[in-house]
Every structure is written in C-alpha cells, then in structure tokens.
Amino acid sequence: MADDVEQFIHDHSLANVALIGHSMGAKVAMTVALRSPSLLRALIPVDNAPVDANLKSDFHKYVRGLREIEDKRPQKQVEADAILQEYEKASWSSARWREAQLICQQNLAIRQFLLTNLIRSKDSGGLHLRIPIKILAASLDNMGDFPYKGSSDARFDGSTLVMRGSRSHYVADDVLPVIGQFFPRFILKDIDSGHWVISEQPEAFRQAVVEFMLHVDSQDT
C-alpha cells in the first residue's frame, strides 16, 4: 500500500504533500514518511502507532459483515446497514441501557463510515464494495504489523501531528517514545473519541488538521 501511495505521488507530480492516514492508513502514511521522507511536507497519522499491535475484535466482526454484504449484493444501503447491525448485537446485549445507547451512537458513525465503500454494480444494480474485502480479511492477522522496529535508524524530520482517540488503545502513552524516535518533531493531539476518530468527531478532526497545517505554513514563511 505504501508503494501505491508513493507511485500516486510520482504519477501526479505532487509536491509539498501533507499525508493523512487513519488506522491501517496511518501505518501506511508513516511507512511512506520513513522510507521516502523527501516526498512529504507533513504527516498526520490518526490513531495508530509505529509498532506491531493486535487488532481489536471490532475489526473482525465488521470484516465478516462486509464480506456478507459483498456476497449478498443488497439493493439499498439500508439493507447493507442492517447486515452490519447483526454483527454488532453482541455488544449491545451485554451493556447496560446507557452504555447501549452510547454504543449505538458510536456504531452508527462507524457503519456510516464503512458503508462509504459501497458502489452500485453496473450489471445487476446491486451494491458491492470498492475495496478488496476478501484480501483484507485474509490479511487481518498481519494487518497490525509495522515494517520498521525501534532499533531502526529511519526517521522523518518533517512536521508530524499524531492524532489519537482518547478512548482508543492504539496510541498508548508507553509508545510515545517510539513515536518520538521515528518522528522527532511530532505533536500529540487527543480527540474525545474511540478508534474511529474521523467518523465519531468529524469537526474536531477537521479543526485539528486545519490548526496544524496553519502551524506548518507559519514555519515555512
């Protein structure tokens, strides 16, 4: 995936690139920054760290739901949403009423985010995924890995905003020294959210990005 991003930058002759990536995309963005630092002006990894980590069980259940959507090819998005909801019900039933209400609100944002991957098939008219879900499903066990280790000399000296959800575990305090080793100019920004920062808190995310880029601009002038 890092190869694809780098090729896209070269193919389109992009310069002064600010690269944003969330979750697995954050690791892709960090990989690009470390192996091809001259391509980037700034880096914004969102809720992931440059370390090997286990994926939460949420990923597995949503991947199973997305695979079912791909197989069934529903006609309407509401039908696809109903399929994903079936994979969420276990977390609803084990929670108290207030907790269940919060989970439902958070899950709605997650489902809406995931369903942006739906496109309509030209032949059948049904909905299917624009992403290779079967390939992703087969790669889940290795999807939390990071190609560079703490002993590596790789580093990105450009401006870096590390954004994390305050209710997520993917960027724990104990990995901040590792982040500092790879990205010595990083700034840390906490957002009141779980792992799905952008879909749960879109305005807070947008404001953080704008403020950071204004800061980057001020340093360049």
LINLINCOR-V812599 format. One record per residue. N is the residue number from 1. PSI is psi in degrees with one decimal (NA if undefined). OMEGA is omega in radians with two decimals (none if undefined). Layout:
N_PSI_OMEGA ; N_PSI_OMEGA
//
This chain:
1_-37.6_3.06 ; 2_-37.4_3.07 ; 3_-44.0_-3.12 ; 4_-42.5_-3.13 ; 5_-46.1_3.14 ; 6_-40.8_3.12 ; 7_-39.3_3.11 ; 8_-43.7_3.12 ; 9_-44.0_3.14 ; 10_-44.4_-3.09 ; 11_-33.4_-3.09 ; 12_7.4_3.09 ; 13_45.3_-3.11 ; 14_143.3_3.11 ; 15_159.8_-3.14 ; 16_47.5_-3.05 ; 17_131.8_2.94 ; 18_114.6_-3.01 ; 19_124.1_3.12 ; 20_134.2_3.07 ; 21_137.9_3.12 ; 22_140.1_3.06 ; 23_-121.3_3.08 ; 24_-34.9_3.09 ; 25_-29.0_3.08 ; 26_-40.6_3.12 ; 27_-35.7_3.06 ; 28_-47.0_-3.12 ; 29_-42.5_3.12 ; 30_-36.6_3.10 ; 31_-44.6_3.09 ; 32_-44.6_-3.10 ; 33_-37.6_-3.08 ; 34_-35.1_-3.09 ; 35_-19.9_3.11 ; 36_61.8_-3.03 ; 37_-25.9_-3.11 ; 38_-15.7_-3.13 ; 39_-21.3_-2.96 ; 40_144.5_2.99 ; 41_-36.7_-3.10 ; 42_158.5_-3.08 ; 43_135.2_3.10 ; 44_88.9_3.03 ; 45_132.2_-3.05 ; 46_114.7_3.03 ; 47_50.8_2.89 ; 48_158.1_-3.03 ; 49_158.9_-3.12 ; 50_56.6_3.13 ; 51_159.8_2.99 ; 52_136.0_-3.11 ; 53_153.3_3.06 ; 54_142.0_3.08 ; 55_145.7_3.03 ; 56_159.0_-3.13 ; 57_-21.7_3.11 ; 58_-40.0_-3.09 ; 59_-42.7_-3.08 ; 60_-42.2_-3.11 ; 61_-37.4_3.13 ; 62_-34.9_3.08 ; 63_-41.3_3.08 ; 64_-41.2_3.11 ; 65_-42.1_3.13 ; 66_-33.9_3.09 ; 67_-37.0_3.10 ; 68_-39.1_3.08 ; 69_-43.8_-3.14 ; 70_-37.5_-3.13 ; 71_-37.8_-3.04 ; 72_-22.1_-3.14 ; 73_63.5_-3.13 ; 74_158.0_-3.13 ; 75_-26.6_-3.06 ; 76_151.8_3.13 ; 77_-32.8_3.13 ; 78_-31.1_3.09 ; 79_-39.0_3.08 ; 80_-39.2_3.11 ; 81_-39.2_3.13 ; 82_-35.5_3.10 ; 83_-45.7_3.12 ; 84_-37.0_-3.13 ; 85_-33.4_3.14 ; 86_-31.1_-3.13 ; 87_-8.0_3.12 ; 88_-14.6_-2.93 ; 89_-27.3_3.14 ; 90_-40.7_-3.14 ; 91_-27.1_3.08 ; 92_-45.5_-3.00 ; 93_-25.8_-3.10 ; 94_0.3_-3.07 ; 95_153.6_3.00 ; 96_170.3_-2.99 ; 97_-50.5_-3.11 ; 98_-40.7_3.10 ; 99_-39.8_-3.14 ; 100_-39.5_3.11 ; 101_-42.8_3.12 ; 102_-42.6_3.12 ; 103_-43.0_-3.14 ; 104_-42.9_3.13 ; 105_-44.8_3.13 ; 106_-42.9_-3.10 ; 107_-34.0_3.10 ; 108_-45.4_3.13 ; 109_-39.3_3.13 ; 110_-45.5_-3.13 ; 111_-43.1_3.13 ; 112_-39.2_3.11 ; 113_-47.0_-3.12 ; 114_-36.7_-3.08 ; 115_-5.6_3.00 ; 116_-12.0_3.10 ; 117_-2.6_-3.13 ; 118_137.4_2.98 ; 119_159.3_-3.09 ; 120_132.3_3.13 ; 121_136.7_-3.12 ; 122_-28.3_-3.08 ; 123_-51.4_-3.06 ; 124_-18.9_-3.08 ; 125_-8.7_3.11 ; 126_166.0_-3.14 ; 127_140.0_3.02 ; 128_173.9_-3.01 ; 129_141.3_3.08 ; 130_-10.9_-3.11 ; 131_152.8_-3.14 ; 132_79.0_-2.97 ; 133_-33.7_-3.14 ; 134_-38.0_3.09 ; 135_-43.2_3.12 ; 136_-41.2_3.14 ; 137_-40.1_-3.13 ; 138_-18.1_-3.08 ; 139_4.8_-3.04 ; 140_-38.3_-3.08 ; 141_-27.1_-3.12 ; 142_2.7_-3.01 ; 143_-19.1_3.13 ; 144_3.1_-3.11 ; 145_159.3_3.06 ; 146_133.3_-2.99 ; 147_-21.1_3.13 ; 148_142.7_-3.14 ; 149_168.3_-3.05 ; 150_-24.8_-3.13 ; 151_-3.6_-3.09 ; 152_150.1_3.08 ; 153_-1.9_-3.12 ; 154_140.8_3.09 ; 155_154.7_3.08 ; 156_116.6_-3.06 ; 157_5.0_3.12 ; 158_173.1_3.13 ; 159_133.8_-3.07 ; 160_128.0_3.04 ; 161_113.8_3.07 ; 162_112.3_-3.11 ; 163_134.3_3.14 ; 164_150.8_3.03 ; 165_131.1_-3.07 ; 166_-18.9_3.10 ; 167_19.2_3.10 ; 168_155.4_-3.11 ; 169_3.8_-2.99 ; 170_-23.8_3.09 ; 171_75.4_-3.13 ; 172_158.1_-3.12 ; 173_-32.0_-3.06 ; 174_-9.1_3.07 ; 175_-2.7_-3.12 ; 176_-37.9_3.07 ; 177_-35.3_3.11 ; 178_-42.4_3.09 ; 179_-42.4_3.13 ; 180_-31.2_3.10 ; 181_-43.2_-3.14 ; 182_-36.5_-3.02 ; 183_77.9_-2.99 ; 184_-17.3_-3.13 ; 185_21.6_-3.04 ; 186_146.7_3.00 ; 187_137.4_-3.13 ; 188_131.7_3.10 ; 189_120.2_3.09 ; 190_134.9_3.08 ; 191_138.5_-3.13 ; 192_84.6_-3.09 ; 193_174.9_2.94 ; 194_-150.5_-3.09 ; 195_-31.1_-3.04 ; 196_64.9_-2.98 ; 197_-47.4_-3.00 ; 198_-40.2_-3.12 ; 199_-29.7_-3.13 ; 200_-37.1_-3.08 ; 201_65.5_-3.05 ; 202_-38.2_-3.10 ; 203_-41.1_3.10 ; 204_-38.5_3.08 ; 205_-48.1_-3.12 ; 206_-45.3_-3.13 ; 207_-40.8_-3.14 ; 208_-41.0_3.13 ; 209_-45.1_-3.13 ; 210_-46.5_3.14 ; 211_-40.9_3.14 ; 212_-45.0_-3.13 ; 213_-33.0_3.03 ; 214_-38.2_3.08 ; 215_-42.9_3.11 ; 216_-44.1_3.12 ; 217_-41.1_-3.11 ; 218_-31.1_3.11 ; 219_-27.4_-3.10 ; 220_-15.8_-3.09 ; 221_NA_none
//
